Amino acid sequence: KQLFWEKRLQGIDVFDSYHEAIRPVDLSDTLCKPMGPDITPDIVLHSIASSLYMKTHTVIGQTGQQALIRKDPGVWMNAHQPLCSQLSVTESDIRKQEDKIAELRRKLCDVVQQ
């Protein structure tokens, strides 16, 4: 696998059926920080999505130290992991997302019933 193939997707926008650009997902630095040379949040998102889609390994992120990766990314980066710092999802994170989804479903139900 080419180490930085996700960079080829840099600058590509996604459009809806009305030809309006879809706002990119905001990955806060609390979830994962970009790792590697010139890695933007959009590239991190592409990287995570492709890692989840491929399902060849458990997705944990880069485990190397940022300083070593900056020094020589070809040696210290794992090509099978997304280009972000090590991921950690807790039960609390999952519960918060489930609560948000439940609230949005309740709001949608209210709107549909009106």
C-alpha positions as CSV (number, residue, x, y, z in Angstrom):
1,K,0.0,0.0,0.0
2,Q,1.3,3.5,-0.9
3,L,1.8,5.3,2.4
4,F,0.3,8.7,1.5
5,W,-2.2,7.7,-1.2
6,E,-5.0,9.5,0.7
7,K,-3.3,12.8,-0.2
8,R,-4.5,12.3,-3.8
9,L,-8.0,12.9,-2.5
10,Q,-6.9,16.3,-1.2
11,G,-9.0,19.2,-2.5
12,I,-11.8,17.1,-3.9
13,D,-15.2,18.3,-2.8
14,V,-18.5,16.4,-2.4
15,F,-21.7,17.8,-3.8
16,D,-25.3,16.9,-3.1
17,S,-28.1,16.4,-5.7
18,Y,-28.6,20.2,-5.9
19,H,-24.9,20.7,-6.8
20,E,-24.1,22.4,-3.5
21,A,-20.9,21.5,-1.7
22,I,-21.4,19.3,1.3
23,R,-19.7,20.7,4.4
24,P,-16.8,18.4,5.5
25,V,-17.1,16.6,8.8
26,D,-15.2,18.3,11.6
27,L,-12.8,16.0,13.3
28,S,-11.9,17.7,16.5
29,D,-8.4,17.3,17.8
30,T,-9.8,15.5,20.8
31,L,-10.7,12.6,18.6
32,C,-7.5,12.3,16.6
33,K,-4.7,14.6,15.5
34,P,-3.2,14.5,12.0
35,M,0.1,12.6,11.9
36,G,2.6,13.0,9.0
37,P,3.8,15.7,6.7
38,D,1.2,18.1,5.5
39,I,-1.8,16.0,6.6
40,T,-5.0,18.0,6.8
41,P,-8.2,17.0,8.7
42,D,-9.8,16.1,5.3
43,I,-7.0,13.7,4.6
44,V,-7.4,12.2,8.1
45,L,-11.1,11.7,7.4
46,H,-10.4,9.9,4.0
47,S,-7.7,7.8,5.8
48,I,-10.1,6.7,8.6
49,A,-12.9,6.0,6.1
50,S,-10.7,3.9,3.9
51,S,-9.3,2.0,6.9
52,L,-12.8,1.2,8.1
53,Y,-13.9,0.2,4.6
54,M,-11.0,-2.1,4.0
55,K,-11.5,-4.0,7.3
56,T,-8.1,-5.6,7.1
57,H,-6.9,-4.6,10.5
58,T,-8.2,-3.2,13.8
59,V,-8.2,0.6,13.3
60,I,-6.2,2.2,16.1
61,G,-4.3,5.0,14.4
62,Q,-0.6,5.7,14.3
63,T,1.2,4.5,17.4
64,G,4.6,6.1,16.7
65,Q,5.8,9.3,18.2
66,Q,5.0,12.5,16.4
67,A,8.6,13.7,16.5
68,L,9.8,10.5,14.9
69,I,7.1,10.5,12.2
70,R,8.0,14.1,11.3
71,K,11.6,13.1,11.0
72,D,11.1,10.1,8.7
73,P,7.5,9.2,8.0
74,G,8.4,6.4,5.6
75,V,10.1,4.5,8.4
76,W,7.9,5.3,11.4
77,M,4.4,5.3,10.0
78,N,2.2,2.2,9.7
79,A,0.7,2.1,6.2
80,H,-2.2,0.0,7.4
81,Q,-3.5,2.6,9.9
82,P,-5.1,6.0,9.3
83,L,-2.9,9.0,9.3
84,C,-3.9,10.2,12.8
85,S,-2.8,9.8,16.3
86,Q,-3.9,6.8,18.2
87,L,-7.7,6.6,18.6
88,S,-9.5,5.8,21.8
89,V,-13.2,5.6,21.9
90,T,-14.7,5.1,25.4
91,E,-18.1,3.9,26.5
92,S,-18.9,7.5,27.4
93,D,-18.2,8.6,23.9
94,I,-20.5,6.0,22.5
95,R,-23.3,6.9,25.0
96,K,-23.0,10.6,24.0
97,Q,-23.4,9.7,20.3
98,E,-26.3,7.4,21.0
99,D,-28.0,10.2,23.1
100,K,-27.5,12.7,20.2
101,I,-29.0,10.2,17.7
102,A,-32.0,9.5,20.0
103,E,-32.7,13.2,20.4
104,L,-32.5,13.8,16.6
105,R,-34.9,10.9,16.0
106,R,-37.3,12.4,18.5
107,K,-37.2,15.8,16.8
108,L,-37.6,14.1,13.4
109,C,-40.6,12.2,14.7
110,D,-42.2,15.4,16.0
111,V,-41.7,17.2,12.7
112,V,-43.2,14.2,10.7
113,Q,-46.2,14.1,13.0
114,Q,-47.0,17.8,12.6
